[in-house]
Amino acid sequence: MNRLLLSSRYLVNLAVIAALVGAAAILVYGVIVLVHLIIELFASRNFTSEAVKNITLSFIQLIDLLFLGVALYIIALGLYHLFIDTSLRLPGWLKIEDFDELKVILMSVVIVILAVNFTGIVVDWDGSAAILNLGLAIAAVITGLGLILYVRLISSHRSELSELPEPQRPLEEQI
């Protein structure tokens, strides 16, 4: 049974492959969108403030899309590193030591995507009051995720501090 359970960790390869395929598809799609945006930018010859607003929004959404593709790639690397091969050499900035760190990456991506999507809605806003409800809902989700991230950070720092040795008191205080 132990052997079966230990070898079943390779099932995570399915999630790794799915995340890699998703990342590749999103990144390729992003490049195609970029090519279309560049063609549209120069072919339209529309230099009004409305055109600037639209192209700005399009590029912000493109960056958001590419960010999602990179996040899926990082998640694939993290899953592979945690479950399949811990000797995988990751860049220094990508320190993934447990599953919670991958969840933090995912929550951070969700926060950025919500913020970018709301920015896109604001840029395209028609002046109606309906945006307030959407803004409050997105703010509530971002606040909740931010609070979860904050609590995880605080508890992580506390556990790191508890592992440190007690500082030595000066000799005068010991007497």
N, C-alpha and C positions, 0 to 999 in steps of 0.2 A: 504494500500500500504506500509506503514511504517513497518508493521509486516512482510509482505512478503520480503521486502528488508533486514530487520534485520535477518530473519531466513535463507535467502539465503546465508549468510556467511558460513553456514555449508556445502555448496558445496565445500568449500576449503578442506574439509575432503578427497575429491577425490584426490587432489594434495598431501595431507599428506600421504595417503595410497600408492599412486603411488611412492612417494619418499622413503617411508619405504620399500616397496617391492623391488624397485630398489637397495636400500642400502643393503638389506639382500641378494639379488641375487649376487651382486658384491662382498660382503664380503665372502659369501660361496664359490663363484668361486675363489676368492683370496686364500682362505685356500686350496682348491683343487690344485691350481697352486703351492702353497708352498710345499705341499706334493710331487708333481711330481718333483719339483726342487730339493728337498732334496734327493729323490730317484736317480734322474739323477746325482746329484753331487757325490754321493758315488759309484754308480754303474758304472759310466763311467771310473773311474780310469785314467782319462786323466788330467795330471797335467802340461799342457803346458801353455804358456802365452796366447795363443788363447782361451783355455778353461776358464782361469781366466777372460778374457775379456767378454766372452759370459755369464758366470754365474753372473758376476757383472752387466751386462746389464739386465739380467733376473730379478735379485733382485731389481734393480732400477725401472724397469717397474712394478714389483709386488707391491712395496711400493706406486707407483703412483696409481695403481688400488685400493689398500686399502684406500688411501687418498680420492679418488673419492667416495668410499662407505661411508666413515665417513662424507664427505661433504654433501652427499644426506641425511644422517641421521640428520645432523645439520639443513639442510634446512627444513626437515619435522618437527623437533621440533620448529623451528622458525615460520613456517607457522601456526602450531597449536597454539603456544603461542600468535601470533598476531591476529588471526582471531577467534579462538574457545574458548580458556581458558587462560586468562591473568594471572590467579593464578598459572599456571604451574610453579613449582620451577625448574629453570634452574641453572646449576652450575655457580659460580661467574665469570668464565672466558668467559661464553657464554651470553653476554649481548645483547639481541636483542630487541630494543625498537621501531623500525619502519621497513617498507619494504625495505628501502634503505640499511639498514645494511645487510639484506639477499642478496641483489644484490652485495654488496661489497664482501661478502663471496664467491658468485658464480664467480665474476671476479677474485678473488684471486686464486680460484681453477683452472680457465682457464689458468691463468698465469703459475701456477706450472705445469700443465699438458703439456702445450706447451714447457716449459723449459725441462721437463723430456723427452718428446718425441724427442726433438732436441738433447738432450744428448745421447739418444739411437742411433740416426742417426749418430752422430759424432763417437761414439764408433764403429759402424759398417761401417764407411766411407771407400770408396774404393780409395780415393784420387782425385776424379773428381772435377771439378770446379762447378758443379751443386749445391753443398752444399751451395755456397755463396748466390744464389738466395733464397733458402729456408731459410737460416739463416737471411737474410735481411727481408724477409716477416714475419717471426716469431718475429723478433726484432721490426718490425713496429707495429704488433698487441700488443705485450707486452708493448711497449712504449705508445701506445694509451690507453690501459687499465690502465697502471700506471699513466698516466696523469689524467685520469678520477678519479682514486682513490685519487690522490694528491689534485685535485681541491675540491673534496668532503671533504677531511680532513681539508683543509684550511677553507672552508666555514663553516664547522661544528665548528671549533675552534673559528672563528670570531663570530658566533652566540652565542656560549657559553660565550665569552668575553663580548659581548654586554649586556648579561643578568646580569652580575656582577654589584654591586653598584659602583658608582664613588668613587675612593679613596679620603680620607680626606687629604686636604693640611695642612701642618703645620701652626700653628697660625701666625707665622711671615709673611707668604706669604699672608694671608688673610687681613692683615692690609695695 
